[in-house]
Amino acid sequence: MQQNIVRHEEVIAELKQKQESRAGEIEEKERAIQAMKMEKEKLRNWLFRQSALYAKIDKLANQQKHHKERMDVLTNAEQRQLRVIIGQIYADYIEQLHVQYPKLNEDDVLLLCLQLADLSPFAIALCFGNNDAQIVAQRKYRMKSKIE
């Protein structure tokens, strides 16, 4: 009986050691997955920055903000083009958002993608055809209720 107890204790010790080893492997794999996600995000943002439309958005975002009535924004055709480009580059992120938050509409998803692309609130407002960054804050506020 004593020998059985000793053997079982040895087996338990081995199993605990394997479990700790596997926990370390799991943590390592999770870190690798997180690093890959970050790299994927960087690549998506880089790809978006290579588009001609991004160059236009960047140019618009750098215009003088003193005369709001004379400021240029994206035209309706450019906004449609932006939706197509964002839809192609961020397709898996958009799909994930729709699964996780089904109440979000197209504008909400576009806003989240543009934020992910590190655009300023002013640049995002220009993408929505507005020259006031306050619209972005309002959209974020309305979006909170859809996410909760």
C-alpha positions as CSV (number, residue, x, y, z in Angstrom):
1,M,0.0,0.0,0.0
2,Q,2.8,2.4,0.9
3,Q,4.5,1.7,-2.5
4,N,1.3,2.5,-4.3
5,I,1.1,5.8,-2.4
6,V,4.6,6.6,-3.3
7,R,4.1,5.8,-7.0
8,H,0.9,7.8,-7.1
9,E,2.7,10.8,-5.5
10,E,5.4,10.5,-8.1
11,V,2.9,10.4,-10.9
12,I,1.1,13.4,-9.4
13,A,4.5,15.3,-9.2
14,E,5.2,14.4,-12.9
15,L,1.8,15.6,-14.0
16,K,2.1,18.8,-12.1
17,Q,5.5,19.4,-13.7
18,K,4.0,18.8,-17.2
19,Q,1.1,21.1,-16.4
20,E,3.5,23.9,-15.4
21,S,5.5,23.3,-18.6
22,R,2.3,23.4,-20.7
23,A,1.2,26.6,-18.9
24,G,4.5,28.2,-20.0
25,E,4.0,27.0,-23.5
26,I,0.5,28.4,-23.6
27,E,1.7,31.8,-22.3
28,E,4.4,31.8,-25.0
29,K,2.0,30.9,-27.7
30,E,-0.4,33.7,-26.5
31,R,2.4,36.2,-26.6
32,A,3.3,35.0,-30.2
33,I,-0.3,35.4,-31.2
34,Q,-0.5,38.9,-29.7
35,A,2.7,39.9,-31.6
36,M,1.3,38.6,-34.8
37,K,-1.9,40.6,-34.3
38,M,0.1,43.7,-33.7
39,E,2.2,43.0,-36.8
40,K,-1.0,42.4,-38.9
41,E,-2.4,45.7,-37.6
42,K,0.8,47.5,-38.6
43,L,0.7,45.9,-42.1
44,R,-3.0,46.9,-42.6
45,N,-2.2,50.5,-41.6
46,W,0.8,50.6,-43.9
47,L,-1.3,49.3,-46.7
48,F,-3.9,51.9,-46.1
49,R,-1.2,54.6,-46.0
50,Q,-0.1,53.5,-49.5
51,S,-3.4,54.4,-51.1
52,A,-3.9,57.6,-53.0
53,L,-7.0,58.3,-50.9
54,Y,-4.9,58.3,-47.7
55,A,-2.6,60.9,-49.3
56,K,-5.7,63.0,-50.0
57,I,-6.9,62.6,-46.4
58,D,-3.5,63.6,-45.1
59,K,-3.4,66.7,-47.3
60,L,-6.9,67.7,-46.2
61,A,-6.0,67.1,-42.5
62,N,-3.0,69.5,-42.9
63,Q,-5.0,72.4,-44.3
64,Q,-5.5,75.6,-42.4
65,K,-8.3,75.3,-39.8
66,H,-8.9,79.1,-39.4
67,H,-11.5,79.4,-42.1
68,K,-13.9,76.5,-41.6
69,E,-16.2,77.6,-44.4
70,R,-13.4,77.3,-46.9
71,M,-12.1,74.0,-45.8
72,D,-12.2,71.0,-48.1
73,V,-13.6,67.6,-47.1
74,L,-13.9,64.3,-48.8
75,T,-16.6,64.3,-51.5
76,N,-19.4,61.7,-51.6
77,A,-17.6,59.8,-54.3
78,E,-14.3,59.8,-52.2
79,Q,-16.3,58.7,-49.1
80,R,-17.7,55.7,-51.1
81,Q,-14.2,54.9,-52.3
82,L,-12.9,55.1,-48.7
83,R,-15.5,52.6,-47.6
84,V,-14.5,50.2,-50.3
85,I,-10.8,50.6,-49.5
86,I,-11.3,50.2,-45.8
87,G,-13.7,47.3,-46.4
88,Q,-11.0,45.5,-48.3
89,I,-8.0,46.2,-46.0
90,Y,-9.8,45.7,-42.7
91,A,-12.3,43.0,-43.8
92,D,-11.5,40.5,-41.0
93,Y,-11.5,43.3,-38.3
94,I,-14.9,44.5,-39.7
95,E,-16.3,40.9,-39.6
96,Q,-15.1,40.6,-36.0
97,L,-16.8,43.8,-35.0
98,H,-20.1,42.7,-36.6
99,V,-20.0,39.4,-34.7
100,Q,-19.0,41.0,-31.4
101,Y,-21.2,44.1,-31.7
102,P,-24.1,43.5,-34.1
103,K,-25.8,46.8,-33.4
104,L,-22.9,48.8,-35.0
105,N,-23.8,50.4,-38.3
106,E,-21.5,51.0,-41.3
107,D,-20.5,54.5,-40.1
108,D,-19.6,53.2,-36.6
109,V,-17.4,50.4,-38.1
110,L,-15.8,52.9,-40.5
111,L,-15.0,55.2,-37.5
112,L,-13.4,52.3,-35.6
113,C,-11.3,51.3,-38.6
114,L,-10.1,54.9,-39.1
115,Q,-9.2,55.1,-35.4
116,L,-7.3,51.8,-35.8
117,A,-5.4,53.5,-38.7
118,D,-4.3,56.2,-36.3
119,L,-6.1,59.0,-38.0
120,S,-6.8,62.1,-35.9
121,P,-10.3,63.0,-34.9
122,F,-10.1,66.0,-37.3
123,A,-9.0,63.7,-40.2
124,I,-11.8,61.3,-39.4
125,A,-14.3,64.1,-39.4
126,L,-13.1,65.1,-42.9
127,C,-13.6,61.5,-44.0
128,F,-17.2,61.9,-43.0
129,G,-17.6,65.1,-45.0
130,N,-17.5,67.4,-42.0
131,N,-14.9,69.9,-40.9
132,D,-15.6,69.8,-37.2
133,A,-13.9,67.1,-35.0
134,Q,-16.8,67.3,-32.6
135,I,-18.8,65.0,-34.8
136,V,-16.3,62.2,-34.0
137,A,-16.8,62.7,-30.3
138,Q,-20.6,62.6,-30.8
139,R,-20.4,59.4,-32.9
140,K,-18.2,57.8,-30.2
141,Y,-20.7,58.7,-27.5
142,R,-23.6,57.2,-29.5
143,M,-21.6,54.1,-30.3
144,K,-21.0,53.4,-26.6
145,S,-24.6,52.5,-26.0
146,K,-24.5,50.1,-29.0
147,I,-21.5,48.4,-27.6
148,E,-22.7,47.9,-24.1
